[in-house]
Structures are given as C-alpha cells and as structure tokens.
Amino acid sequence: MSKSISFLKRLAKVILGRAAVVEIVPLTFAGWKMATGTQVPWHRGGGNQRARSFATCDARMADLVARREVLLTQFRQESVDSEVAALKWRHYFVHWTASEAACLRYTHENNFVELGVCDGLTAWYAAMARQGAACKGQFYLYDAWAAMRGDLLTESERTSAGSYAYLSLENTKKNLSFTGFDGFVFNKGYIPESFAASENPETVAWLHIDLNSALPTLAALDYFWGRLVSGGIVLFDDFAWPGYEDTREKIEAWSDARGVQILHLPTGQAIITKRADT
Ligand SMILES: C[S@@+](CC[C@H](N)C(=O)[O-])C[C@H]1O[C@@H](n2cnc3c(N)ncnc32)[C@H](O)[C@@H]1O
C-alpha cells in the first residue's frame, strides 16, 4: 500500500471514529457515473483474445477522435477525447456482446441492428467486433438523423423534443467508413413508422437500442424480437439512467410478460438474450 493511501486511511479513521470501515482503493476506471478498483478487461492491453481485440479497437477510436478524423458531434469538441475515454466500460459491453453475436453459428446470417445511431460511435465498436469472426450478414442502422419529435416521447421525456437536430447522416457514414466494413444499411426516419419503408433484416443476431425514449424502444423490441435468432443478444443503452425511468419500466413489463430475464450492468446498460423457447 502506498504511503499516501495509508495516511488517508489513518486520517479517515481519526475523523470518522474507530468503528468506521474505511476502504480506499486505487481506481482503475472512473467514468459514466461509475468508478471501480477492480482489474479492468483492458488491463495491460487485455489478458485474452477478445479483451485484446477491444483494447486495440478502443485505442484506434481514441486516435481517430484525437485527429478529428472521426467527428463526434454529440460531444463538446473541447472535451470529446475525455468523453470517449469515460465511455470505455460502455464500449466494452458493446464490443463484447457484438463479438459474441458475430460468433453465433445457428444462423446463416449474423445481422446486426442498431436503433439510435447518432454519429456512429457505438456502431463503430460493433462493426469492428465483426472483424475476424468470418460471419455473413449486414449491419442495419436506424435513426431519424433529425430532431427528436415530441409526439414520440412520454410526458417525462418531453424536454428531449428537438434534441439531435444537428446530426448529419453524411458525417455518420464518414465516421463508419473507418471500420472498413462495407455491409451497412442506413435507414433514415422516425421509429417506429420508418420500419414500413426501411430495408429490414429477416433475422437478427445483435440488437442495440439507444433511443433515449420509451415508446420507440418498446415498438422496436416488439418489431425485432420475433426476428432475433436463438442465442441472439439485445443490449439496451440507457436502461437504468436517471431520466429514462419510463424506458426501464416498459422494458421490465415487456420482459416479465414473456418470461425473459434482464441482466443489469453497472454502467446502466442491460442485456437480454433470446432462448429458443421465448
Ligand atoms: C443517445 S443517441 C444514440 C447514441 C449512439 N448509439 C452512440 O453512438 O453513442 C440517441 C439517438 O436516437 C435517435 N432517435 C431518438 N428517437 C428516435 C426515433 N423515434 N426515431 C429515430 N431515431 C430516434 C436520435 O436521433 C439520436 O441519434
């Protein structure tokens, strides 16, 4: 234990009293409302193949952002590098679940779907996770790439109306071109009505929902659940975040009605997997 930590422990005991349990642990990660002292997957570049693949992928994104080759318009440009670094645990779960879905062998095509694409940041990690998996299939991306509409929001979400008006589909396409993957299908329009006019996959191996709104999230779940292959994965981004309680409540009611279990992640994300009997 370093001298400074031991000093802080003694100081805390003096202030808080002998009965207080004081644990001071050096942080290995802090960001996106979570902090931990555990050994992170990317410790020393990663201890196994998938962790190494993530570490390489994450370093590549950090470099592209630092050079402003990838332009993330959803963040303030002064702090964009630290914003991406703070999302590392989130991106690890995106990359891990996408890698797993890319390896599924019960399906002819390992199609990916993302609802809520923005600048393509999470889609970038998922597309990179396909590399080396030798899987077929395409990556279907859905977003309005325009201001959020008030009529698609619940009462408690109404303040988000007008958000994301600045997005550009062309910028997202350019950002994703750095993945080298040529199977993207861009579906521009408001969910759920856009499904009628979009090019949609018949089967899905990985479904990422990041819409910051409960009603389109539920509609997307209903639309794609029947297309999700056995072993397929659904990853929710804003599941347990303050301000998105409506999303969480609707997903929980939906999953209870189907006997489907939710894995809560400390990042606020959540995962559902598809079993053959659901
Ligand atoms: C939090 S952002 C997505 C962030 C992205 N996954 C990333 O890389 O971090 C939410 C996105 O959902 C989109 N969106 C929200 N409601 C929508 C709707 N009803 N139809 C289509 N897109 C919608 C917004 O345009 C925005 O790009």
The ligand as an ORCA input file, in Angstrom:
! r2SCAN-3c Opt
* xyz 0 1
  C     -28.164      8.683    -27.450
  S     -28.254      8.889    -29.164
  C     -27.528      7.410    -29.793
  C     -26.069      7.328    -29.465
  C     -25.295      6.283    -30.221
  N     -25.791      4.933    -30.028
  C     -23.833      6.328    -29.834
  O     -23.019      6.084    -30.698
  O     -23.486      6.618    -28.697
  C     -29.950      8.668    -29.476
  C     -30.301      8.656    -30.953
  O     -31.637      8.220    -31.104
  C     -32.205      8.905    -32.198
  N     -33.662      8.833    -32.024
  C     -34.359      9.107    -30.893
  N     -35.668      8.858    -31.095
  C     -35.801      8.403    -32.357
  C     -36.893      7.958    -33.143
  N     -38.147      7.906    -32.664
  N     -36.657      7.564    -34.402
  C     -35.408      7.578    -34.909
  N     -34.339      7.987    -34.224
  C     -34.516      8.396    -32.961
  C     -31.612     10.301    -32.139
  O     -31.641     10.914    -33.399
  C     -30.192     10.014    -31.639
  O     -29.296      9.906    -32.699
*
